Amino acid sequence: MKRVKIAHNKLGTICDRCFDDGVQMKLFVKLIHVSIVKKESLDYYDGNCDFLYVPYNILRKCVIVTDETNVSLTEHFYKNQKKSKSLFTN
């Protein structure tokens, strides 16, 4: 699994996304890079359930880290179940 984490000193973790597909991760990182270079807010919607908006003045003060982790199938399933339950409770 590949992970992209956006963290702010005062606000904490703004985004922590895991990707199974390397292409999806590269596209997401490219989106972040373009937002920073053009000095625009980061605006992301996956067409399903994830929406992310980070104003530029916050994004420019964030630390953005990417890494590849070995996550067990159980951990991956648990994270997806937790995400699905939160959609039904809201």
PyMOL Python script that loads the backbone (N, CA, C, O; Angstrom):
from pymol import cmd

cmd.read_pdbstr("""\
ATOM      1  N   MET A   1       0.835  -1.174   0.000  1.00  0.00           N
ATOM      2  CA  MET A   1       0.000   0.000   0.000  1.00  0.00           C
ATOM      3  C   MET A   1       0.880   1.238   0.000  1.00  0.00           C
ATOM      4  O   MET A   1       1.940   1.278   0.624  1.00  0.00           O
ATOM      5  N   LYS A   2       0.420   2.217  -0.700  1.00  0.00           N
ATOM      6  CA  LYS A   2       1.117   3.490  -0.749  1.00  0.00           C
ATOM      7  C   LYS A   2       0.270   4.521  -0.007  1.00  0.00           C
ATOM      8  O   LYS A   2      -0.958   4.517  -0.099  1.00  0.00           O
ATOM      9  N   ARG A   3       0.941   5.399   0.727  1.00  0.00           N
ATOM     10  CA  ARG A   3       0.226   6.342   1.576  1.00  0.00           C
ATOM     11  C   ARG A   3       0.701   7.762   1.307  1.00  0.00           C
ATOM     12  O   ARG A   3       1.885   8.006   1.074  1.00  0.00           O
ATOM     13  N   VAL A   4      -0.248   8.692   1.344  1.00  0.00           N
ATOM     14  CA  VAL A   4       0.040  10.124   1.266  1.00  0.00           C
ATOM     15  C   VAL A   4      -0.549  10.752   2.520  1.00  0.00           C
ATOM     16  O   VAL A   4      -1.732  10.588   2.818  1.00  0.00           O
ATOM     17  N   LYS A   5       0.292  11.468   3.243  1.00  0.00           N
ATOM     18  CA  LYS A   5      -0.156  12.096   4.482  1.00  0.00           C
ATOM     19  C   LYS A   5       0.157  13.580   4.429  1.00  0.00           C
ATOM     20  O   LYS A   5       1.289  13.978   4.150  1.00  0.00           O
ATOM     21  N   ILE A   6      -0.863  14.403   4.701  1.00  0.00           N
ATOM     22  CA  ILE A   6      -0.708  15.851   4.772  1.00  0.00           C
ATOM     23  C   ILE A   6      -0.945  16.247   6.231  1.00  0.00           C
ATOM     24  O   ILE A   6      -2.029  16.039   6.776  1.00  0.00           O
ATOM     25  N   ALA A   7       0.084  16.817   6.846  1.00  0.00           N
ATOM     26  CA  ALA A   7      -0.016  17.177   8.267  1.00  0.00           C
ATOM     27  C   ALA A   7       0.338  18.642   8.467  1.00  0.00           C
ATOM     28  O   ALA A   7       1.256  19.168   7.838  1.00  0.00           O
ATOM     29  N   HIS A   8      -0.404  19.286   9.350  1.00  0.00           N
ATOM     30  CA  HIS A   8      -0.198  20.684   9.703  1.00  0.00           C
ATOM     31  C   HIS A   8       0.255  20.740  11.156  1.00  0.00           C
ATOM     32  O   HIS A   8      -0.199  19.948  11.981  1.00  0.00           O
ATOM     33  N   ASN A   9       1.146  21.670  11.469  1.00  0.00           N
ATOM     34  CA  ASN A   9       1.706  21.779  12.813  1.00  0.00           C
ATOM     35  C   ASN A   9       0.628  21.995  13.875  1.00  0.00           C
ATOM     36  O   ASN A   9       0.659  21.345  14.920  1.00  0.00           O
ATOM     37  N   LYS A  10      -0.312  22.884  13.628  1.00  0.00           N
ATOM     38  CA  LYS A  10      -1.342  23.210  14.621  1.00  0.00           C
ATOM     39  C   LYS A  10      -2.636  22.417  14.415  1.00  0.00           C
ATOM     40  O   LYS A  10      -3.308  22.075  15.388  1.00  0.00           O
ATOM     41  N   LEU A  11      -2.991  22.124  13.171  1.00  0.00           N
ATOM     42  CA  LEU A  11      -4.264  21.459  12.876  1.00  0.00           C
ATOM     43  C   LEU A  11      -4.178  19.936  12.913  1.00  0.00           C
ATOM     44  O   LEU A  11      -5.204  19.257  12.940  1.00  0.00           O
ATOM     45  N   GLY A  12      -2.975  19.405  12.916  1.00  0.00           N
ATOM     46  CA  GLY A  12      -2.810  17.952  12.943  1.00  0.00           C
ATOM     47  C   GLY A  12      -2.882  17.366  11.540  1.00  0.00           C
ATOM     48  O   GLY A  12      -2.565  18.036  10.557  1.00  0.00           O
ATOM     49  N   THR A  13      -3.301  16.113  11.461  1.00  0.00           N
ATOM     50  CA  THR A  13      -3.389  15.431  10.175  1.00  0.00           C
ATOM     51  C   THR A  13      -4.607  15.922   9.397  1.00  0.00           C
ATOM     52  O   THR A  13      -5.740  15.808   9.864  1.00  0.00           O
ATOM     53  N   ILE A  14      -4.365  16.459   8.230  1.00  0.00           N
ATOM     54  CA  ILE A  14      -5.444  16.962   7.380  1.00  0.00           C
ATOM     55  C   ILE A  14      -5.934  15.864   6.448  1.00  0.00           C
ATOM     56  O   ILE A  14      -7.134  15.739   6.205  1.00  0.00           O
ATOM     57  N   CYS A  15      -5.017  15.079   5.933  1.00  0.00           N
ATOM     58  CA  CYS A  15      -5.368  14.005   5.007  1.00  0.00           C
ATOM     59  C   CYS A  15      -4.396  12.850   5.189  1.00  0.00           C
ATOM     60  O   CYS A  15      -3.184  13.052   5.262  1.00  0.00           O
ATOM     61  N   ASP A  16      -4.932  11.644   5.262  1.00  0.00           N
ATOM     62  CA  ASP A  16      -4.122  10.439   5.347  1.00  0.00           C
ATOM     63  C   ASP A  16      -4.779   9.400   4.440  1.00  0.00           C
ATOM     64  O   ASP A  16      -5.699   8.695   4.854  1.00  0.00           O
ATOM     65  N   ARG A  17      -4.301   9.317   3.211  1.00  0.00           N
ATOM     66  CA  ARG A  17      -4.925   8.435   2.214  1.00  0.00           C
ATOM     67  C   ARG A  17      -4.001   7.282   1.871  1.00  0.00           C
ATOM     68  O   ARG A  17      -2.791   7.456   1.726  1.00  0.00           O
ATOM     69  N   CYS A  18      -4.589   6.104   1.744  1.00  0.00           N
ATOM     70  CA  CYS A  18      -3.866   4.916   1.306  1.00  0.00           C
ATOM     71  C   CYS A  18      -4.362   4.524  -0.080  1.00  0.00           C
ATOM     72  O   CYS A  18      -5.556   4.598  -0.370  1.00  0.00           O
ATOM     73  N   PHE A  19      -3.440   4.111  -0.920  1.00  0.00           N
ATOM     74  CA  PHE A  19      -3.768   3.711  -2.281  1.00  0.00           C
ATOM     75  C   PHE A  19      -3.252   2.314  -2.556  1.00  0.00           C
ATOM     76  O   PHE A  19      -2.123   1.979  -2.199  1.00  0.00           O
ATOM     77  N   ASP A  20      -4.076   1.502  -3.188  1.00  0.00           N
ATOM     78  CA  ASP A  20      -3.653   0.180  -3.632  1.00  0.00           C
ATOM     79  C   ASP A  20      -2.930   0.282  -4.964  1.00  0.00           C
ATOM     80  O   ASP A  20      -2.036  -0.510  -5.263  1.00  0.00           O
ATOM     81  N   ASP A  21      -3.323   1.258  -5.752  1.00  0.00           N
ATOM     82  CA  ASP A  21      -2.798   1.434  -7.102  1.00  0.00           C
ATOM     83  C   ASP A  21      -1.787   2.577  -7.124  1.00  0.00           C
ATOM     84  O   ASP A  21      -2.086   3.681  -6.668  1.00  0.00           O
ATOM     85  N   GLY A  22      -0.601   2.318  -7.650  1.00  0.00           N
ATOM     86  CA  GLY A  22       0.434   3.335  -7.727  1.00  0.00           C
ATOM     87  C   GLY A  22       0.076   4.497  -8.627  1.00  0.00           C
ATOM     88  O   GLY A  22       0.516   5.622  -8.389  1.00  0.00           O
ATOM     89  N   VAL A  23      -0.720   4.244  -9.664  1.00  0.00           N
ATOM     90  CA  VAL A  23      -1.123   5.310 -10.588  1.00  0.00           C
ATOM     91  C   VAL A  23      -2.024   6.313  -9.871  1.00  0.00           C
ATOM     92  O   VAL A  23      -1.880   7.522 -10.051  1.00  0.00           O
ATOM     93  N   GLN A  24      -2.953   5.810  -9.059  1.00  0.00           N
ATOM     94  CA  GLN A  24      -3.835   6.708  -8.317  1.00  0.00           C
ATOM     95  C   GLN A  24      -3.046   7.589  -7.357  1.00  0.00           C
ATOM     96  O   GLN A  24      -3.335   8.775  -7.200  1.00  0.00           O
ATOM     97  N   MET A  25      -2.047   6.989  -6.720  1.00  0.00           N
ATOM     98  CA  MET A  25      -1.222   7.765  -5.801  1.00  0.00           C
ATOM     99  C   MET A  25      -0.457   8.856  -6.542  1.00  0.00           C
ATOM    100  O   MET A  25      -0.387   9.994  -6.079  1.00  0.00           O
ATOM    101  N   LYS A  26       0.111   8.511  -7.688  1.00  0.00           N
ATOM    102  CA  LYS A  26       0.860   9.499  -8.466  1.00  0.00           C
ATOM    103  C   LYS A  26      -0.039  10.650  -8.897  1.00  0.00           C
ATOM    104  O   LYS A  26       0.381  11.807  -8.866  1.00  0.00           O
ATOM    105  N   LEU A  27      -1.261  10.351  -9.297  1.00  0.00           N
ATOM    106  CA  LEU A  27      -2.195  11.405  -9.692  1.00  0.00           C
ATOM    107  C   LEU A  27      -2.539  12.313  -8.512  1.00  0.00           C
ATOM    108  O   LEU A  27      -2.620  13.532  -8.664  1.00  0.00           O
ATOM    109  N   PHE A  28      -2.739  11.717  -7.343  1.00  0.00           N
ATOM    110  CA  PHE A  28      -3.068  12.503  -6.154  1.00  0.00           C
ATOM    111  C   PHE A  28      -1.888  13.397  -5.760  1.00  0.00           C
ATOM    112  O   PHE A  28      -2.082  14.567  -5.427  1.00  0.00           O
ATOM    113  N   VAL A  29      -0.673  12.855  -5.796  1.00  0.00           N
ATOM    114  CA  VAL A  29       0.513  13.646  -5.470  1.00  0.00           C
ATOM    115  C   VAL A  29       0.702  14.769  -6.489  1.00  0.00           C
ATOM    116  O   VAL A  29       1.069  15.887  -6.126  1.00  0.00           O
ATOM    117  N   LYS A  30       0.455  14.472  -7.750  1.00  0.00           N
ATOM    118  CA  LYS A  30       0.552  15.494  -8.804  1.00  0.00           C
ATOM    119  C   LYS A  30      -0.467  16.608  -8.563  1.00  0.00           C
ATOM    120  O   LYS A  30      -0.160  17.783  -8.770  1.00  0.00           O
ATOM    121  N   LEU A  31      -1.664  16.251  -8.131  1.00  0.00           N
ATOM    122  CA  LEU A  31      -2.694  17.238  -7.812  1.00  0.00           C
ATOM    123  C   LEU A  31      -2.226  18.155  -6.682  1.00  0.00           C
ATOM    124  O   LEU A  31      -2.415  19.369  -6.750  1.00  0.00           O
ATOM    125  N   ILE A  32      -1.626  17.587  -5.659  1.00  0.00           N
ATOM    126  CA  ILE A  32      -1.098  18.386  -4.553  1.00  0.00           C
ATOM    127  C   ILE A  32       0.023  19.305  -5.051  1.00  0.00           C
ATOM    128  O   ILE A  32       0.068  20.486  -4.707  1.00  0.00           O
ATOM    129  N   HIS A  33       0.918  18.753  -5.857  1.00  0.00           N
ATOM    130  CA  HIS A  33       2.051  19.523  -6.387  1.00  0.00           C
ATOM    131  C   HIS A  33       1.572  20.719  -7.226  1.00  0.00           C
ATOM    132  O   HIS A  33       2.079  21.830  -7.071  1.00  0.00           O
ATOM    133  N   VAL A  34       0.615  20.489  -8.094  1.00  0.00           N
ATOM    134  CA  VAL A  34       0.087  21.568  -8.945  1.00  0.00           C
ATOM    135  C   VAL A  34      -0.568  22.648  -8.088  1.00  0.00           C
ATOM    136  O   VAL A  34      -0.425  23.836  -8.377  1.00  0.00           O
ATOM    137  N   SER A  35      -1.278  22.251  -7.046  1.00  0.00           N
ATOM    138  CA  SER A  35      -1.916  23.231  -6.160  1.00  0.00           C
ATOM    139  C   SER A  35      -0.878  24.128  -5.497  1.00  0.00           C
ATOM    140  O   SER A  35      -1.082  25.336  -5.373  1.00  0.00           O
ATOM    141  N   ILE A  36       0.230  23.536  -5.075  1.00  0.00           N
ATOM    142  CA  ILE A  36       1.278  24.320  -4.420  1.00  0.00           C
ATOM    143  C   ILE A  36       1.997  25.226  -5.416  1.00  0.00           C
ATOM    144  O   ILE A  36       2.244  26.395  -5.121  1.00  0.00           O
ATOM    145  N   VAL A  37       2.332  24.701  -6.584  1.00  0.00           N
ATOM    146  CA  VAL A  37       3.063  25.483  -7.594  1.00  0.00           C
ATOM    147  C   VAL A  37       2.220  26.653  -8.103  1.00  0.00           C
ATOM    148  O   VAL A  37       2.732  27.760  -8.269  1.00  0.00           O
ATOM    149  N   LYS A  38       0.947  26.416  -8.347  1.00  0.00           N
ATOM    150  CA  LYS A  38       0.075  27.484  -8.853  1.00  0.00           C
ATOM    151  C   LYS A  38      -0.484  28.371  -7.752  1.00  0.00           C
ATOM    152  O   LYS A  38      -1.203  29.332  -8.023  1.00  0.00           O
ATOM    153  N   LYS A  39      -0.148  28.043  -6.503  1.00  0.00           N
ATOM    154  CA  LYS A  39      -0.625  28.796  -5.342  1.00  0.00           C
ATOM    155  C   LYS A  39      -2.145  28.837  -5.297  1.00  0.00           C
ATOM    156  O   LYS A  39      -2.755  29.891  -5.120  1.00  0.00           O
ATOM    157  N   GLU A  40      -2.743  27.654  -5.462  1.00  0.00           N
ATOM    158  CA  GLU A  40      -4.191  27.501  -5.424  1.00  0.00           C
ATOM    159  C   GLU A  40      -4.573  26.535  -4.310  1.00  0.00           C
ATOM    160  O   GLU A  40      -3.740  25.764  -3.834  1.00  0.00           O
ATOM    161  N   SER A  41      -5.812  26.582  -3.908  1.00  0.00           N
ATOM    162  CA  SER A  41      -6.314  25.654  -2.899  1.00  0.00           C
ATOM    163  C   SER A  41      -6.377  24.248  -3.470  1.00  0.00           C
ATOM    164  O   SER A  41      -6.581  24.057  -4.669  1.00  0.00           O
ATOM    165  N   LEU A  42      -6.198  23.268  -2.595  1.00  0.00           N
ATOM    166  CA  LEU A  42      -6.320  21.867  -2.994  1.00  0.00           C
ATOM    167  C   LEU A  42      -7.781  21.476  -2.906  1.00  0.00           C
ATOM    168  O   LEU A  42      -8.390  21.567  -1.840  1.00  0.00           O
ATOM    169  N   ASP A  43      -8.344  21.045  -4.012  1.00  0.00           N
ATOM    170  CA  ASP A  43      -9.754  20.690  -4.107  1.00  0.00           C
ATOM    171  C   ASP A  43      -9.840  19.319  -4.762  1.00  0.00           C
ATOM    172  O   ASP A  43      -9.446  19.155  -5.917  1.00  0.00           O
ATOM    173  N   TYR A  44     -10.356  18.331  -4.028  1.00  0.00           N
ATOM    174  CA  TYR A  44     -10.384  16.952  -4.518  1.00  0.00           C
ATOM    175  C   TYR A  44     -11.721  16.303  -4.191  1.00  0.00           C
ATOM    176  O   TYR A  44     -12.193  16.374  -3.057  1.00  0.00           O
ATOM    177  N   TYR A  45     -12.324  15.674  -5.183  1.00  0.00           N
ATOM    178  CA  TYR A  45     -13.536  14.877  -4.993  1.00  0.00           C
ATOM    179  C   TYR A  45     -13.417  13.648  -5.873  1.00  0.00           C
ATOM    180  O   TYR A  45     -13.186  13.765  -7.076  1.00  0.00           O
ATOM    181  N   ASP A  46     -13.571  12.474  -5.285  1.00  0.00           N
ATOM    182  CA  ASP A  46     -13.360  11.241  -6.042  1.00  0.00           C
ATOM    183  C   ASP A  46     -14.608  10.752  -6.774  1.00  0.00           C
ATOM    184  O   ASP A  46     -14.569   9.696  -7.406  1.00  0.00           O
ATOM    185  N   GLY A  47     -15.699  11.485  -6.704  1.00  0.00           N
ATOM    186  CA  GLY A  47     -16.912  11.098  -7.413  1.00  0.00           C
ATOM    187  C   GLY A  47     -17.749  10.099  -6.644  1.00  0.00           C
ATOM    188  O   GLY A  47     -18.824   9.708  -7.099  1.00  0.00           O
ATOM    189  N   ASN A  48     -17.271   9.682  -5.487  1.00  0.00           N
ATOM    190  CA  ASN A  48     -17.996   8.685  -4.712  1.00  0.00           C
ATOM    191  C   ASN A  48     -18.354   9.229  -3.332  1.00  0.00           C
ATOM    192  O   ASN A  48     -19.511   9.561  -3.075  1.00  0.00           O
ATOM    193  N   CYS A  49     -17.378   9.319  -2.459  1.00  0.00           N
ATOM    194  CA  CYS A  49     -17.692   9.767  -1.102  1.00  0.00           C
ATOM    195  C   CYS A  49     -16.617  10.650  -0.472  1.00  0.00           C
ATOM    196  O   CYS A  49     -16.855  11.234   0.586  1.00  0.00           O
ATOM    197  N   ASP A  50     -15.462  10.761  -1.079  1.00  0.00           N
ATOM    198  CA  ASP A  50     -14.380  11.546  -0.488  1.00  0.00           C
ATOM    199  C   ASP A  50     -14.309  12.936  -1.102  1.00  0.00           C
ATOM    200  O   ASP A  50     -14.221  13.092  -2.320  1.00  0.00           O
ATOM    201  N   PHE A  51     -14.348  13.938  -0.238  1.00  0.00           N
ATOM    202  CA  PHE A  51     -14.205  15.326  -0.660  1.00  0.00           C
ATOM    203  C   PHE A  51     -13.159  15.966   0.243  1.00  0.00           C
ATOM    204  O   PHE A  51     -13.209  15.819   1.464  1.00  0.00           O
ATOM    205  N   LEU A  52     -12.221  16.669  -0.355  1.00  0.00           N
ATOM    206  CA  LEU A  52     -11.152  17.317   0.394  1.00  0.00           C
ATOM    207  C   LEU A  52     -10.956  18.723  -0.161  1.00  0.00           C
ATOM    208  O   LEU A  52     -10.825  18.915  -1.370  1.00  0.00           O
ATOM    209  N   TYR A  53     -10.938  19.698   0.737  1.00  0.00           N
ATOM    210  CA  TYR A  53     -10.655  21.075   0.358  1.00  0.00           C
ATOM    211  C   TYR A  53      -9.694  21.645   1.391  1.00  0.00           C
ATOM    212  O   TYR A  53     -10.008  21.701   2.580  1.00  0.00           O
ATOM    213  N   VAL A  54      -8.530  22.065   0.932  1.00  0.00           N
ATOM    214  CA  VAL A  54      -7.532  22.671   1.811  1.00  0.00           C
ATOM    215  C   VAL A  54      -7.140  24.011   1.201  1.00  0.00           C
ATOM    216  O   VAL A  54      -6.565  24.041   0.113  1.00  0.00           O
ATOM    217  N   PRO A  55      -7.438  25.122   1.877  1.00  0.00           N
ATOM    218  CA  PRO A  55      -7.043  26.430   1.356  1.00  0.00           C
ATOM    219  C   PRO A  55      -5.527  26.524   1.211  1.00  0.00           C
ATOM    220  O   PRO A  55      -4.782  25.898   1.965  1.00  0.00           O
ATOM    221  N   TYR A  56      -5.082  27.305   0.245  1.00  0.00           N
ATOM    222  CA  TYR A  56      -3.650  27.416  -0.034  1.00  0.00           C
ATOM    223  C   TYR A  56      -2.857  27.913   1.173  1.00  0.00           C
ATOM    224  O   TYR A  56      -1.758  27.420   1.429  1.00  0.00           O
ATOM    225  N   ASN A  57      -3.389  28.869   1.910  1.00  0.00           N
ATOM    226  CA  ASN A  57      -2.638  29.411   3.048  1.00  0.00           C
ATOM    227  C   ASN A  57      -2.383  28.344   4.117  1.00  0.00           C
ATOM    228  O   ASN A  57      -1.415  28.461   4.869  1.00  0.00           O
ATOM    229  N   ILE A  58      -3.212  27.322   4.204  1.00  0.00           N
ATOM    230  CA  ILE A  58      -2.968  26.198   5.111  1.00  0.00           C
ATOM    231  C   ILE A  58      -2.071  25.162   4.439  1.00  0.00           C
ATOM    232  O   ILE A  58      -1.160  24.628   5.071  1.00  0.00           O
ATOM    233  N   LEU A  59      -2.323  24.877   3.163  1.00  0.00           N
ATOM    234  CA  LEU A  59      -1.552  23.867   2.431  1.00  0.00           C
ATOM    235  C   LEU A  59      -0.064  24.202   2.369  1.00  0.00           C
ATOM    236  O   LEU A  59       0.779  23.311   2.467  1.00  0.00           O
ATOM    237  N   ARG A  60       0.258  25.475   2.207  1.00  0.00           N
ATOM    238  CA  ARG A  60       1.672  25.854   2.080  1.00  0.00           C
ATOM    239  C   ARG A  60       2.443  25.679   3.378  1.00  0.00           C
ATOM    240  O   ARG A  60       3.674  25.657   3.364  1.00  0.00           O
ATOM    241  N   LYS A  61       1.742  25.555   4.501  1.00  0.00           N
ATOM    242  CA  LYS A  61       2.395  25.352   5.796  1.00  0.00           C
ATOM    243  C   LYS A  61       2.398  23.883   6.228  1.00  0.00           C
ATOM    244  O   LYS A  61       2.833  23.560   7.333  1.00  0.00           O
ATOM    245  N   CYS A  62       1.921  23.013   5.373  1.00  0.00           N
ATOM    246  CA  CYS A  62       1.818  21.589   5.707  1.00  0.00           C
ATOM    247  C   CYS A  62       3.073  20.821   5.317  1.00  0.00           C
ATOM    248  O   CYS A  62       3.838  21.234   4.445  1.00  0.00           O
ATOM    249  N   VAL A  63       3.258  19.702   5.986  1.00  0.00           N
ATOM    250  CA  VAL A  63       4.286  18.742   5.622  1.00  0.00           C
ATOM    251  C   VAL A  63       3.573  17.612   4.893  1.00  0.00           C
ATOM    252  O   VAL A  63       2.598  17.053   5.393  1.00  0.00           O
ATOM    253  N   ILE A  64       4.072  17.284   3.704  1.00  0.00           N
ATOM    254  CA  ILE A  64       3.444  16.247   2.887  1.00  0.00           C
ATOM    255  C   ILE A  64       4.434  15.092   2.764  1.00  0.00           C
ATOM    256  O   ILE A  64       5.560  15.271   2.299  1.00  0.00           O
ATOM    257  N   VAL A  65       4.002  13.913   3.185  1.00  0.00           N
ATOM    258  CA  VAL A  65       4.872  12.746   3.223  1.00  0.00           C
ATOM    259  C   VAL A  65       4.222  11.613   2.442  1.00  0.00           C
ATOM    260  O   VAL A  65       3.023  11.359   2.563  1.00  0.00           O
ATOM    261  N   THR A  66       5.037  10.939   1.639  1.00  0.00           N
ATOM    262  CA  THR A  66       4.567   9.740   0.944  1.00  0.00           C
ATOM    263  C   THR A  66       5.454   8.581   1.357  1.00  0.00           C
ATOM    264  O   THR A  66       6.655   8.744   1.573  1.00  0.00           O
ATOM    265  N   ASP A  67       4.846   7.412   1.463  1.00  0.00           N
ATOM    266  CA  ASP A  67       5.621   6.220   1.760  1.00  0.00           C
ATOM    267  C   ASP A  67       4.866   4.978   1.306  1.00  0.00           C
ATOM    268  O   ASP A  67       3.689   5.026   0.948  1.00  0.00           O
ATOM    269  N   GLU A  68       5.577   3.887   1.335  1.00  0.00           N
ATOM    270  CA  GLU A  68       4.978   2.602   0.975  1.00  0.00           C
ATOM    271  C   GLU A  68       5.060   1.720   2.204  1.00  0.00           C
ATOM    272  O   GLU A  68       6.143   1.480   2.738  1.00  0.00           O
ATOM    273  N   THR A  69       3.909   1.238   2.648  1.00  0.00           N
ATOM    274  CA  THR A  69       3.865   0.410   3.842  1.00  0.00           C
ATOM    275  C   THR A  69       3.284  -0.954   3.511  1.00  0.00           C
ATOM    276  O   THR A  69       2.503  -1.113   2.574  1.00  0.00           O
ATOM    277  N   ASN A  70       3.680  -1.906   4.291  1.00  0.00           N
ATOM    278  CA  ASN A  70       3.091  -3.235   4.186  1.00  0.00           C
ATOM    279  C   ASN A  70       1.993  -3.342   5.223  1.00  0.00           C
ATOM    280  O   ASN A  70       2.255  -3.440   6.421  1.00  0.00           O
ATOM    281  N   VAL A  71       0.760  -3.322   4.746  1.00  0.00           N
ATOM    282  CA  VAL A  71      -0.394  -3.396   5.622  1.00  0.00           C
ATOM    283  C   VAL A  71      -1.032  -4.758   5.425  1.00  0.00           C
ATOM    284  O   VAL A  71      -1.201  -5.226   4.299  1.00  0.00           O
ATOM    285  N   SER A  72      -1.383  -5.385   6.532  1.00  0.00           N
ATOM    286  CA  SER A  72      -2.006  -6.697   6.418  1.00  0.00           C
ATOM    287  C   SER A  72      -3.413  -6.556   5.851  1.00  0.00           C
ATOM    288  O   SER A  72      -4.016  -5.484   5.904  1.00  0.00           O
ATOM    289  N   LEU A  73      -3.913  -7.637   5.317  1.00  0.00           N
ATOM    290  CA  LEU A  73      -5.256  -7.646   4.747  1.00  0.00           C
ATOM    291  C   LEU A  73      -6.296  -7.325   5.819  1.00  0.00           C
ATOM    292  O   LEU A  73      -7.299  -6.670   5.535  1.00  0.00           O
ATOM    293  N   THR A  74      -6.063  -7.779   7.040  1.00  0.00           N
ATOM    294  CA  THR A  74      -6.992  -7.513   8.142  1.00  0.00           C
ATOM    295  C   THR A  74      -7.063  -6.018   8.441  1.00  0.00           C
ATOM    296  O   THR A  74      -8.152  -5.472   8.614  1.00  0.00           O
ATOM    297  N   GLU A  75      -5.912  -5.357   8.503  1.00  0.00           N
ATOM    298  CA  GLU A  75      -5.884  -3.913   8.764  1.00  0.00           C
ATOM    299  C   GLU A  75      -6.581  -3.141   7.658  1.00  0.00           C
ATOM    300  O   GLU A  75      -7.322  -2.195   7.928  1.00  0.00           O
ATOM    301  N   HIS A  76      -6.348  -3.539   6.419  1.00  0.00           N
ATOM    302  CA  HIS A  76      -6.981  -2.884   5.275  1.00  0.00           C
ATOM    303  C   HIS A  76      -8.500  -3.058   5.326  1.00  0.00           C
ATOM    304  O   HIS A  76      -9.241  -2.105   5.086  1.00  0.00           O
ATOM    305  N   PHE A  77      -8.960  -4.258   5.634  1.00  0.00           N
ATOM    306  CA  PHE A  77     -10.391  -4.531   5.725  1.00  0.00           C
ATOM    307  C   PHE A  77     -11.022  -3.721   6.852  1.00  0.00           C
ATOM    308  O   PHE A  77     -12.097  -3.148   6.676  1.00  0.00           O
ATOM    309  N   TYR A  78     -10.359  -3.670   8.014  1.00  0.00           N
ATOM    310  CA  TYR A  78     -10.874  -2.933   9.152  1.00  0.00           C
ATOM    311  C   TYR A  78     -11.014  -1.447   8.837  1.00  0.00           C
ATOM    312  O   TYR A  78     -12.016  -0.829   9.198  1.00  0.00           O
ATOM    313  N   LYS A  79     -10.021  -0.873   8.170  1.00  0.00           N
ATOM    314  CA  LYS A  79     -10.073   0.543   7.824  1.00  0.00           C
ATOM    315  C   LYS A  79     -11.231   0.831   6.870  1.00  0.00           C
ATOM    316  O   LYS A  79     -11.923   1.837   7.024  1.00  0.00           O
ATOM    317  N   ASN A  80     -11.446  -0.047   5.883  1.00  0.00           N
ATOM    318  CA  ASN A  80     -12.542   0.145   4.937  1.00  0.00           C
ATOM    319  C   ASN A  80     -13.897  -0.037   5.610  1.00  0.00           C
ATOM    320  O   ASN A  80     -14.848   0.668   5.273  1.00  0.00           O
ATOM    321  N   GLN A  81     -14.004  -0.964   6.552  1.00  0.00           N
ATOM    322  CA  GLN A  81     -15.253  -1.164   7.283  1.00  0.00           C
ATOM    323  C   GLN A  81     -15.586   0.052   8.125  1.00  0.00           C
ATOM    324  O   GLN A  81     -16.735   0.491   8.167  1.00  0.00           O
ATOM    325  N   LYS A  82     -14.590   0.590   8.790  1.00  0.00           N
ATOM    326  CA  LYS A  82     -14.779   1.772   9.627  1.00  0.00           C
ATOM    327  C   LYS A  82     -15.256   2.950   8.781  1.00  0.00           C
ATOM    328  O   LYS A  82     -16.131   3.707   9.201  1.00  0.00           O
ATOM    329  N   LYS A  83     -14.685   3.103   7.598  1.00  0.00           N
ATOM    330  CA  LYS A  83     -15.060   4.180   6.687  1.00  0.00           C
ATOM    331  C   LYS A  83     -16.510   3.997   6.211  1.00  0.00           C
ATOM    332  O   LYS A  83     -17.265   4.965   6.135  1.00  0.00           O
ATOM    333  N   SER A  84     -16.892   2.761   5.893  1.00  0.00           N
ATOM    334  CA  SER A  84     -18.236   2.474   5.415  1.00  0.00           C
ATOM    335  C   SER A  84     -19.274   2.745   6.510  1.00  0.00           C
ATOM    336  O   SER A  84     -20.336   3.300   6.230  1.00  0.00           O
ATOM    337  N   LYS A  85     -18.976   2.362   7.737  1.00  0.00           N
ATOM    338  CA  LYS A  85     -19.907   2.584   8.849  1.00  0.00           C
ATOM    339  C   LYS A  85     -20.135   4.073   9.077  1.00  0.00           C
ATOM    340  O   LYS A  85     -21.260   4.483   9.361  1.00  0.00           O
ATOM    341  N   SER A  86     -19.091   4.890   8.958  1.00  0.00           N
ATOM    342  CA  SER A  86     -19.238   6.326   9.177  1.00  0.00           C
ATOM    343  C   SER A  86     -20.137   6.953   8.112  1.00  0.00           C
ATOM    344  O   SER A  86     -20.792   7.961   8.379  1.00  0.00           O
ATOM    345  N   LEU A  87     -20.179   6.383   6.928  1.00  0.00           N
ATOM    346  CA  LEU A  87     -21.057   6.915   5.879  1.00  0.00           C
ATOM    347  C   LEU A  87     -22.515   6.660   6.220  1.00  0.00           C
ATOM    348  O   LEU A  87     -23.376   7.491   5.933  1.00  0.00           O
ATOM    349  N   PHE A  88     -22.797   5.514   6.831  1.00  0.00           N
ATOM    350  CA  PHE A  88     -24.171   5.162   7.149  1.00  0.00           C
ATOM    351  C   PHE A  88     -24.686   5.866   8.402  1.00  0.00           C
ATOM    352  O   PHE A  88     -25.895   6.041   8.553  1.00  0.00           O
ATOM    353  N   THR A  89     -23.803   6.267   9.289  1.00  0.00           N
ATOM    354  CA  THR A  89     -24.240   6.906  10.526  1.00  0.00           C
ATOM    355  C   THR A  89     -24.478   8.386  10.370  1.00  0.00           C
ATOM    356  O   THR A  89     -25.162   8.981  11.202  1.00  0.00           O
ATOM    357  N   ASN A  90     -23.936   9.010   9.330  1.00  0.00           N
ATOM    358  CA  ASN A  90     -24.112  10.464   9.139  1.00  0.00           C
ATOM    359  C   ASN A  90     -25.359  10.773   8.413  1.00  0.00           C
ATOM    360  O   ASN A  90     -25.658  11.942   8.170  1.00  0.00           O
TER     361      ASN A  90
END
""", "prot")
cmd.dss("prot")
cmd.show_as("cartoon", "prot")
cmd.util.cbc("prot")
cmd.orient("prot")
